[in-house]
């Protein structure tokens, strides 16, 4: 699966889509592929939370392992994807669309400069495969 070119990526395999100061956050194809079949998604955030980059926001459990998802940027939580608790498998099938996890109103837009564009992220993933 190709990584969308309109997203920014973290070294912890989170993606961020920015639209009008709103950051939509999810995990990348690479991340879900490493975990295998996702069987449980626990979103720790609540609407209205003020969150800091690098803190835990979601726990993913798969048949192989559990993994934490961290905020790649800071902001105020404005929406969570409640459907993931009932259909965690969409993280595997649609990591860049239906499986978004949290939407934030950015409080520190300068943090976006710490994230990779698609080319840098694909190089980063390729280096880890070897």
DSSP file (Angstrom, degrees, kcal/mol; ACC not computed):
  #  RESIDUE AA STRUCTURE BP1 BP2  ACC     N-H-->O    O-->H-N    N-H-->O    O-->H-N    TCO  KAPPA ALPHA  PHI   PSI    X-CA   Y-CA   Z-CA
    1    1 A X              0   0    0      0, 0.0     2,-0.2     0, 0.0    29,-0.1   0.000 360.0 360.0 360.0 136.5    0.0    0.0    0.0
    2    2 A X        -     0   0    0      1,-0.1     2,-0.5    27,-0.0    27,-0.0  -0.547 360.0-122.4 -80.3 145.4    1.3    3.4   -0.9
    3    3 A X        -     0   0    0     -2,-0.2   119,-0.1   115,-0.1    -1,-0.1  -0.749  36.5-107.9 -83.5 130.4    1.6    6.1    1.8
    4    4 A X    >   -     0   0    0     -2,-0.5     3,-0.9     1,-0.1    -1,-0.1  -0.298  17.2-142.2 -61.1 140.5   -0.5    9.2    0.9
    5    5 A X  T 3  S+     0   0    0      1,-0.2   113,-0.3   112,-0.1    -1,-0.1   0.613  94.3  66.2 -80.4 -12.1    1.6   12.1   -0.1
    6    6 A X  T 3  S+     0   0    0    111,-0.1    12,-0.5   112,-0.1    -1,-0.2   0.394  90.6  83.1 -90.5   5.4   -0.6   14.7    1.6
    7    7 A X    <   -     0   0    0     -3,-0.9   111,-0.3    10,-0.1     2,-0.3  -0.630  69.1-136.1-104.9 163.7    0.2   13.4    5.1
    8    8 A X  E     -A   16   0A   0      8,-2.3     8,-2.4    -2,-0.2     2,-0.3  -0.882  24.3-149.5-112.7 151.9    3.1   14.0    7.5
    9    9 A X  E     -AB  15 116A   0    107,-2.5   107,-3.5    -2,-0.3     2,-0.2  -0.934   4.9-145.1-130.7 144.6    4.7   11.0    9.3
   10   10 A X    >   -     0   0    0      4,-2.4     3,-1.6    -2,-0.3   105,-0.1  -0.645  30.1-115.7-100.8 163.0    6.4   10.4   12.7
   11   11 A X  T 3  S+     0   0    0      1,-0.3    -1,-0.1    -2,-0.2   104,-0.0   0.602 117.3  62.0 -71.1 -10.5    9.3    8.1   13.4
   12   12 A X  T 3  S-     0   0    0      2,-0.1    -1,-0.3    58,-0.1    58,-0.1   0.215 123.1-105.4 -97.6  12.9    6.9    6.2   15.6
   13   13 A X  S <  S+     0   0    0     -3,-1.6    15,-2.4     1,-0.3     2,-0.3   0.789  74.1 136.9  70.1  33.0    4.7    5.4   12.5
   14   14 A X  E     - C   0  27A   0     13,-0.2    -4,-2.4    17,-0.1     2,-0.3  -0.805  40.2-147.4 -98.1 151.1    1.9    7.8   13.2
   15   15 A X  E     -AC   9  26A   0     11,-2.6    11,-1.7    -2,-0.3     2,-0.4  -0.874   6.8-159.7-115.9 155.5    0.4    9.9   10.4
   16   16 A X  E     -AC   8  25A   0     -8,-2.4    -8,-2.3    -2,-0.3     2,-0.5  -0.998   4.4-164.9-135.5 128.8   -1.1   13.4   10.5
   17   17 A X  E     - C   0  24A   0      7,-2.4     7,-2.7    -2,-0.4     2,-0.5  -0.971  15.3-153.7-111.2 126.2   -3.4   15.0    8.0
   18   18 A X  E     + C   0  23A   0     -2,-0.5     2,-0.3   -12,-0.5     5,-0.2  -0.880  22.5 162.7-106.6 127.4   -3.7   18.8    8.4
   19   19 A X  E >  S- C   0  22A   0      3,-2.3     3,-1.3    -2,-0.5    -2,-0.0  -0.904  74.5 -25.3-142.6 112.5   -6.8   20.7    7.3
   20   20 A X  T 3  S-     0   0    0     -2,-0.3     3,-0.1     1,-0.3    -2,-0.0   0.912 125.9 -46.6  52.2  52.1   -7.4   24.2    8.6
   21   21 A X  T 3  S+     0   0    0      1,-0.2    85,-2.5    84,-0.1     2,-0.5   0.591 113.8 120.3  67.9  13.0   -5.4   23.9   11.8
   22   22 A X  E <   -CD  19 105A   0     -3,-1.3    -3,-2.3    83,-0.2     2,-0.6  -0.938  50.1-155.8-108.2 127.5   -7.1   20.5   12.5
   23   23 A X  E     -CD  18 104A   0     81,-2.9    81,-2.8    -2,-0.5     2,-0.5  -0.909   1.9-161.4-105.2 120.4   -4.8   17.4   12.8
   24   24 A X  E     -CD  17 103A   0     -7,-2.7    -7,-2.4    -2,-0.6     2,-0.4  -0.884  17.2-159.4 -97.4 132.6   -6.3   14.0   12.1
   25   25 A X  E     +CD  16 102A   0     77,-2.9    76,-3.6    -2,-0.5    77,-1.3  -0.903  24.0 138.6-122.0 140.2   -4.1   11.3   13.5
   26   26 A X  E     -C   15   0A   0    -11,-1.7   -11,-2.6    -2,-0.4     2,-0.3  -0.882  47.7 -86.9-155.0-171.9   -3.8    7.6   12.8
   27   27 A X  E     -C   14   0A   0     72,-0.4   -13,-0.2    68,-0.3   -14,-0.1  -0.827  43.0-112.6-109.3 152.2   -1.2    4.8   12.3
   28   28 A X     >  -     0   0    0    -15,-2.4     4,-2.2    -2,-0.3     5,-0.2  -0.206  24.3-108.8 -78.9 166.2    0.6    4.0    9.1
   29   29 A X  H  > S+     0   0    0      1,-0.2     4,-2.5     2,-0.2     5,-0.2   0.907 120.9  56.2 -57.2 -43.0    0.3    0.9    6.9
   30   30 A X  H  > S+     0   0    0      1,-0.2     4,-2.1     2,-0.2    -1,-0.2   0.918 107.1  49.1 -57.0 -45.1    3.9    0.0    8.1
   31   31 A X  H  > S+     0   0    0    -18,-0.2     4,-1.7     1,-0.2    -1,-0.2   0.936 113.7  43.5 -62.9 -48.4    2.8    0.1   11.8
   32   32 A X  H  X S+     0   0    0     -4,-2.2     4,-1.8     1,-0.2    -1,-0.2   0.858 111.8  55.1 -68.4 -32.1   -0.3   -2.0   11.3
   33   33 A X  H  < S+     0   0    0     -4,-2.5    -1,-0.2    -5,-0.2    -2,-0.2   0.884 107.5  49.6 -65.9 -38.7    1.6   -4.5    9.1
   34   34 A X  H  < S+     0   0    0     -4,-2.1    -1,-0.2     1,-0.2    -2,-0.2   0.848 113.9  45.9 -67.8 -34.2    4.2   -5.0   11.8
   35   35 A X  H  < S-     0   0    0     -4,-1.7    29,-0.7     1,-0.2    30,-0.4   0.792  96.8-155.4 -78.9 -28.1    1.5   -5.6   14.4
   36   36 A X     <  +     0   0    0     -4,-1.8     2,-0.5    -5,-0.2    -1,-0.2  -0.593  59.8  14.4  81.7-147.5   -0.5   -8.0   12.2
   37   37 A X  S    S-     0   0    0     -2,-0.2    26,-1.6     1,-0.1     2,-0.4  -0.443  74.3-142.2 -70.4 114.0   -4.2   -8.4   12.9
   38   38 A X  E     +G   62   0B   0     -2,-0.5    24,-0.3    24,-0.2    54,-0.1  -0.610  27.3 169.2 -75.8 127.2   -5.5   -5.7   15.2
   39   39 A X  E     +     0   0B   0     22,-3.0     2,-0.3    -2,-0.4    49,-0.2   0.525  62.0  28.2-115.9 -11.0   -8.1   -7.1   17.6
   40   40 A X  E     -G   61   0B   0     21,-1.7    21,-2.6    48,-0.2     2,-0.4  -0.970  53.4-168.8-155.6 134.9   -8.6   -4.2   20.1
   41   41 A X  E     -G   60   0B   0     -2,-0.3     2,-0.6    19,-0.2    19,-0.2  -0.990   6.0-171.5-125.9 121.5   -8.3   -0.4   19.9
   42   42 A X  E     -G   59   0B   0     17,-2.8    17,-2.3    -2,-0.4     2,-0.7  -0.915   7.3-160.8-115.8 104.1   -8.3    1.6   23.2
   43   43 A X  E     -G   58   0B   0     -2,-0.6    15,-0.2    15,-0.2    -2,-0.0  -0.761   5.1-171.9 -86.2 117.9   -8.5    5.4   22.6
   44   44 A X        +     0   0    0     13,-2.7    14,-0.2    -2,-0.7    -1,-0.2   0.651  53.5  95.5 -84.6 -17.6   -7.4    7.0   25.8
   45   45 A X        -     0   0    0     12,-0.9     2,-0.4     4,-0.0    -2,-0.1  -0.352  56.0-157.2 -78.2 154.1   -8.3   10.6   24.8
   46   46 A X    >   -     0   0    0     -2,-0.1     3,-2.3    33,-0.0    31,-0.2  -0.967  35.8 -92.9-125.2 145.6  -11.5   12.4   25.6
   47   47 A X  T 3  S+     0   0    0     -2,-0.4    31,-0.2     1,-0.3     3,-0.1  -0.358 114.8  30.3 -57.1 132.7  -12.9   15.3   23.7
   48   48 A X  T 3  S+     0   0    0     29,-2.9    -1,-0.3     1,-0.4    30,-0.1   0.160  85.0 137.3 100.5 -16.8  -11.7   18.5   25.3
   49   49 A X    <   -     0   0    0     -3,-2.3    28,-2.9    27,-0.1     2,-0.6  -0.354  49.8-140.0 -61.2 139.5   -8.4   17.1   26.5
   50   50 A X  E     -E   76   0A   0     26,-0.2     2,-0.3    -3,-0.1    26,-0.2  -0.929  31.9-171.1 -98.5 120.9   -5.3   19.3   26.0
   51   51 A X  E     -E   75   0A   0     24,-3.3    24,-1.9    -2,-0.6     2,-0.4  -0.820  17.8-137.0-123.4 154.9   -2.5   17.0   25.0
   52   52 A X    >   -     0   0    0     -2,-0.3     3,-1.9    22,-0.2    19,-0.3  -0.860  33.7 -97.0-111.8 143.4    1.2   17.2   24.4
   53   53 A X  T 3  S+     0   0    0     -2,-0.4    19,-0.2     1,-0.2    21,-0.1  -0.254 108.5  26.8 -50.8 136.0    3.3   15.7   21.6
   54   54 A X  T 3  S+     0   0    0     17,-3.6    -1,-0.2     1,-0.3     2,-0.2   0.282  90.9 119.8  92.5 -10.5    4.8   12.4   22.6
   55   55 A X  S <  S-     0   0    0     -3,-1.9    16,-2.7    16,-0.2    -1,-0.3  -0.567  72.6 -94.4 -88.5 156.7    2.2   11.4   25.2
   56   56 A X  E     + H   0  70B   0     14,-0.2    14,-0.3    -2,-0.2     3,-0.1  -0.424  47.2 160.5 -72.4 136.4    0.2    8.2   24.8
   57   57 A X  E     +     0   0B   0     12,-3.2   -13,-2.7     1,-0.4   -12,-0.9   0.597  62.1  22.7-125.5 -24.3   -3.2    8.5   23.1
   58   58 A X  E     -GH  43  69B   0     11,-1.7    11,-3.2   -15,-0.2     2,-0.5  -0.996  55.5-150.2-146.6 144.7   -4.2    5.0   21.9
   59   59 A X  E     -GH  42  68B   0    -17,-2.3   -17,-2.8    -2,-0.3     2,-0.4  -0.987  16.0-163.0-115.0 128.2   -3.3    1.4   22.7
   60   60 A X  E     -GH  41  67B   0      7,-3.2     7,-2.8    -2,-0.5     2,-0.4  -0.906   1.9-165.2-107.2 135.9   -3.5   -1.1   19.9
   61   61 A X  E     +GH  40  66B   0    -21,-2.6   -22,-3.0    -2,-0.4   -21,-1.7  -0.981  11.2 174.9-121.0 135.6   -3.6   -4.9   20.6
   62   62 A X  E     -G   38   0B   0      3,-3.2   -24,-0.2    -2,-0.4   -26,-0.1  -0.700  50.4 -94.7-124.9 178.7   -3.0   -7.4   17.9
   63   63 A X  S    S+     0   0    0    -26,-1.6   -27,-0.1    -2,-0.2   -25,-0.1   0.717 126.3  37.7 -67.1 -18.5   -2.7  -11.2   17.8
   64   64 A X  S    S-     0   0    0    -29,-0.7     2,-0.3     1,-0.3    -1,-0.2   0.801 125.4 -26.5-100.2 -36.7    1.1  -10.7   18.0
   65   65 A X        -     0   0    0    -30,-0.4    -3,-3.2     2,-0.0     2,-0.4  -0.949  53.6-104.2-165.5 174.6    1.6   -7.7   20.4
   66   66 A X  E     -H   61   0B   0     -2,-0.3     2,-0.3    -5,-0.2    -5,-0.2  -0.916  33.5-173.3-115.4 149.2    0.4   -4.5   22.0
   67   67 A X  E     -H   60   0B   0     -7,-2.8    -7,-3.2    -2,-0.4     2,-0.3  -0.999  18.9-131.2-144.4 144.5    1.6   -1.1   20.9
   68   68 A X  E     -H   59   0B   0     -2,-0.3     2,-0.5    -9,-0.2    -9,-0.2  -0.736  13.7-150.8 -92.0 143.2    1.2    2.5   22.1
   69   69 A X  E     -H   58   0B   0    -11,-3.2   -12,-3.2    -2,-0.3   -11,-1.7  -0.959  17.1-159.3-110.1 131.9    0.3    5.3   19.7
   70   70 A X  E     -H   56   0B   0     -2,-0.5     2,-0.4   -14,-0.3   -14,-0.2  -0.773  27.7 -96.6-111.6 155.9    1.5    8.7   20.8
   71   71 A X        -     0   0    0    -16,-2.7   -17,-3.6   -19,-0.3   -16,-0.2  -0.568  26.5-162.2 -67.6 123.7    0.5   12.1   19.8
   72   72 A X  S    S+     0   0    0     -2,-0.4     2,-0.3   -19,-0.2    -1,-0.2   0.612  78.0  22.2 -81.4 -11.3    2.8   13.3   17.0
   73   73 A X  S    S-     0   0    0    -21,-0.1     2,-0.2   -50,-0.1   -19,-0.1  -0.946  85.1-108.9-145.9 163.1    1.7   17.0   17.7
   74   74 A X        +     0   0    0     -2,-0.3    33,-1.5    34,-0.3    34,-0.8  -0.644  54.7 108.0 -94.4 153.0    0.1   18.9   20.6
   75   75 A X  E     -EF  51 106A   0    -24,-1.9   -24,-3.3    31,-0.3     2,-0.5  -0.995  64.2 -62.6 171.9-168.4   -3.4   20.2   20.7
   76   76 A X  E     -EF  50 105A   0     29,-2.1    29,-2.6    -2,-0.3     2,-0.3  -0.944  49.4-120.6-110.1 124.7   -7.0   20.0   22.0
   77   77 A X  E     + F   0 104A   0    -28,-2.9   -29,-2.9    -2,-0.5    27,-0.3  -0.476  38.2 166.5 -66.9 124.3   -8.9   16.8   21.2
   78   78 A X  E     +     0   0A   0     25,-3.0     2,-0.3     1,-0.4    26,-0.2   0.578  63.0   9.3-114.1 -16.3  -12.0   17.7   19.2
   79   79 A X  E     - F   0 103A   0     24,-1.4    24,-2.8   -33,-0.1    -1,-0.4  -0.965  55.3-160.2-161.8 144.7  -13.1   14.3   18.0
   80   80 A X  E     - F   0 102A   0     -2,-0.3     2,-1.3    22,-0.2    22,-0.2  -0.938  30.3-116.9-124.6 154.0  -12.4   10.6   18.5
   81   81 A X    >   +     0   0    0     20,-2.3     3,-1.4    -2,-0.3     4,-0.3  -0.697  32.7 177.7 -91.8  88.7  -13.2    7.7   16.2
   82   82 A X  G >   +     0   0    0     -2,-1.3     3,-1.2     1,-0.3     4,-0.5   0.707  69.4  74.4 -64.4 -21.6  -15.6    5.7   18.4
   83   83 A X  G >> S+     0   0    0      1,-0.2     4,-1.8     2,-0.2     3,-0.7   0.735  79.9  73.6 -67.5 -20.4  -16.2    3.1   15.6
   84   84 A X  G <4 S+     0   0    0     -3,-1.4    -1,-0.2     1,-0.2   -43,-0.2   0.795  86.6  61.5 -66.3 -27.2  -12.7    1.6   16.2
   85   85 A X  G <4 S+     0   0    0     -3,-1.2     3,-0.3    -4,-0.3    -1,-0.2   0.852 113.7  35.7 -67.9 -31.0  -13.7   -0.1   19.4
   86   86 A X  T <4 S+     0   0    0     -3,-0.7    -2,-0.2    -4,-0.5    -1,-0.2   0.724 131.4  29.7 -90.7 -24.3  -16.3   -2.1   17.5
   87   87 A X    ><  +     0   0    0     -4,-1.8     3,-1.8     1,-0.1     4,-0.2  -0.458  63.5 156.9-134.4  62.3  -14.3   -2.6   14.3
   88   88 A X  T >   +     0   0    0     -3,-0.3     3,-1.9     1,-0.3     4,-0.4   0.757  65.9  75.7 -61.8 -23.6  -10.6   -2.6   15.2
   89   89 A X  T >> S+     0   0    0      1,-0.3     4,-1.5     2,-0.2     3,-1.1   0.688  76.2  75.7 -64.1 -17.6   -9.8   -4.6   12.0
   90   90 A X  H <> S+     0   0    0     -3,-1.8     4,-3.0     1,-0.3     9,-0.3   0.725  81.3  69.9 -69.2 -16.5  -10.3   -1.5    9.9
   91   91 A X  H <4 S+     0   0    0     -3,-1.9    -1,-0.3    -4,-0.2     4,-0.2   0.873 105.3  41.4 -62.2 -34.5   -6.9   -0.3   11.2
   92   92 A X  H <4 S+     0   0    0     -3,-1.1     3,-0.3    -4,-0.4    -2,-0.2   0.870 123.4  36.4 -77.4 -38.8   -5.5   -3.2    9.0
   93   93 A X  H  < S+     0   0    0     -4,-1.5    -2,-0.2     1,-0.2    -3,-0.2   0.804 133.4  18.2 -89.8 -29.7   -7.7   -2.6    6.0
   94   94 A X    ><> +     0   0    0     -4,-3.0     5,-1.8    -5,-0.2     3,-1.3  -0.409  65.5 157.4-138.8  60.0   -8.0    1.2    5.9
   95   95 A X  T 3 5S+     0   0    0     -3,-0.3   -68,-0.3     1,-0.3    -1,-0.1   0.765  80.0  41.3 -61.7 -24.7   -5.2    2.7    8.0
   96   96 A X  T 3 5S+     0   0    0    -70,-0.1    -1,-0.3     4,-0.1    -5,-0.1   0.460 125.2  25.8-102.7  -1.0   -5.3    6.1    6.1
   97   97 A X  T X 5S+     0   0    0     -3,-1.3     3,-1.3    -6,-0.0    -2,-0.1   0.491 127.3  14.3-122.7 -95.0   -9.1    6.5    5.8
   98   98 A X  T 3 5S+     0   0    0      1,-0.3    -3,-0.1    -8,-0.1    -7,-0.1   0.684 117.5  67.0 -64.7 -19.5  -11.7    5.0    8.1
   99   99 A X  T 3 < +     0   0    0     -5,-1.8   -72,-0.4    -9,-0.3    -1,-0.3   0.150  63.9 136.0 -94.8  20.4   -9.2    4.1   10.8
  100  100 A X    <   -     0   0    0     -3,-1.3   -74,-0.2     1,-0.1   -16,-0.1  -0.344  36.8-164.1 -58.3 153.9   -8.2    7.6   11.8
  101  101 A X        +     0   0    0    -76,-3.6   -20,-2.3     1,-0.4     2,-0.3   0.824  53.8   8.5-111.7 -48.6   -8.1    7.8   15.6
  102  102 A X  E     -DF  25  80A   0    -77,-1.3   -77,-2.9   -22,-0.2     2,-0.4  -0.987  51.2-149.6-142.4 145.6   -8.2   11.3   16.9
  103  103 A X  E     -DF  24  79A   0    -24,-2.8   -25,-3.0    -2,-0.3   -24,-1.4  -0.978  21.7-173.4-116.5 133.0   -8.7   14.8   15.6
  104  104 A X  E     -DF  23  77A   0    -81,-2.8   -81,-2.9    -2,-0.4     2,-0.7  -0.912  28.8-131.0-122.4 147.4   -6.9   17.7   17.4
  105  105 A X  E     -DF  22  76A   0    -29,-2.6   -29,-2.1    -2,-0.3   -83,-0.2  -0.909  45.6-116.5 -89.1 119.2   -7.0   21.5   17.1
  106  106 A X  E     + F   0  75A   0    -85,-2.5   -31,-0.3    -2,-0.7     3,-0.2  -0.282  37.0 175.9 -62.2 136.5   -3.3   22.3   16.8
  107  107 A X  S    S+     0   0    0    -33,-1.5     2,-0.2     1,-0.2   -32,-0.2   0.578  82.3  33.5-108.7 -19.8   -1.8   24.4   19.6
  108  108 A X    >   +     0   0    0    -34,-0.8     3,-2.4     1,-0.1   -34,-0.3  -0.614  63.5 173.9-136.0  74.1    1.8   24.3   18.4
  109  109 A X  G >  S+     0   0    0      1,-0.3     3,-1.8    -2,-0.2     4,-0.3   0.749  73.5  73.6 -56.5 -24.6    1.8   24.2   14.6
  110  110 A X  G >  S+     0   0    0      1,-0.3     3,-1.5     2,-0.2    -1,-0.3   0.745  80.8  73.3 -62.3 -21.2    5.6   24.5   14.6
  111  111 A X  G X  S+     0   0    0     -3,-2.4     3,-1.8     1,-0.3     4,-0.3   0.726  78.5  75.7 -65.0 -20.2    5.8   20.9   15.7
  112  112 A X  G X  S+     0   0    0     -3,-1.8     3,-1.6     1,-0.3    -1,-0.3   0.800  82.0  67.7 -61.0 -27.2    4.7   19.8   12.2
  113  113 A X  G <  S+     0   0    0     -3,-1.5    -1,-0.3    -4,-0.3    -2,-0.2   0.679  90.7  63.1 -68.6 -15.4    8.3   20.6   11.0
  114  114 A X  G <  S+     0   0    0     -3,-1.8    -1,-0.3    -4,-0.2     2,-0.2   0.580  91.1  86.5 -81.4 -10.2    9.5   17.6   13.1
  115  115 A X  S <  S-     0   0    0     -3,-1.6     2,-0.2    -4,-0.3  -105,-0.2  -0.548  78.2-117.9 -93.6 157.8    7.4   15.2   11.0
  116  116 A X  B     -B    9   0A   0   -107,-3.5  -107,-2.5    -2,-0.2     2,-0.1  -0.607  16.6-127.8 -92.8 149.7    8.5   13.6    7.7
  117  117 A X     >  -     0   0    0     -2,-0.2     4,-2.4  -109,-0.2     5,-0.2  -0.363  43.8 -90.4 -80.7 176.3    7.0   14.0    4.3
  118  118 A X  H  > S+     0   0    0   -113,-0.3     4,-2.5  -111,-0.3     5,-0.2   0.865 125.2  52.1 -61.3 -38.6    6.1   10.9    2.4
  119  119 A X  H  > S+     0   0    0      2,-0.2     4,-1.9     1,-0.2    -1,-0.2   0.944 112.1  44.8 -64.0 -48.0    9.5   10.5    0.6
  120  120 A X  H  > S+     0   0    0      1,-0.2     4,-2.4     2,-0.2    -1,-0.2   0.888 113.6  51.4 -63.2 -38.8   11.5   10.8    3.9
  121  121 A X  H  X S+     0   0    0     -4,-2.4     4,-2.5     2,-0.2    -1,-0.2   0.909 108.1  50.6 -67.0 -40.9    9.1    8.3    5.6
  122  122 A X  H  X S+     0   0    0     -4,-2.5     4,-2.3     2,-0.2    -1,-0.2   0.879 111.2  48.5 -65.5 -36.7    9.4    5.7    2.8
  123  123 A X  H  X S+     0   0    0     -4,-1.9     4,-2.3     2,-0.2    -1,-0.2   0.922 110.3  52.5 -64.6 -44.0   13.2    5.9    3.0
  124  124 A X  H  X S+     0   0    0     -4,-2.4     4,-1.2     1,-0.2    -2,-0.2   0.908 111.7  45.9 -57.7 -44.4   12.9    5.6    6.8
  125  125 A X  H  X S+     0   0    0     -4,-2.5     4,-1.1     1,-0.2     3,-0.3   0.912 110.6  52.8 -66.4 -42.7   10.7    2.4    6.4
  126  126 A X  H  X S+     0   0    0     -4,-2.3     4,-0.7     1,-0.2     3,-0.4   0.886 105.7  54.4 -62.0 -39.0   13.0    0.9    3.8
  127  127 A X  H  < S+     0   0    0     -4,-2.3     3,-0.4     1,-0.2    -1,-0.2   0.832 106.8  51.7 -64.0 -32.5   16.0    1.3    6.1
  128  128 A X  H  < S+     0   0    0     -4,-1.2    -1,-0.2    -3,-0.3    -2,-0.2   0.725 102.2  60.1 -77.2 -21.3   14.3   -0.6    8.8
  129  129 A X  H  <        0   0    0     -4,-1.1    -1,-0.2    -3,-0.4    -2,-0.2   0.684 360.0 360.0 -79.2 -17.3   13.4   -3.5    6.6
  130  130 A X     <        0   0    0     -4,-0.7    -1,-0.2    -3,-0.4    -2,-0.2   0.449 360.0 360.0 -98.8 360.0   17.1   -4.2    5.8
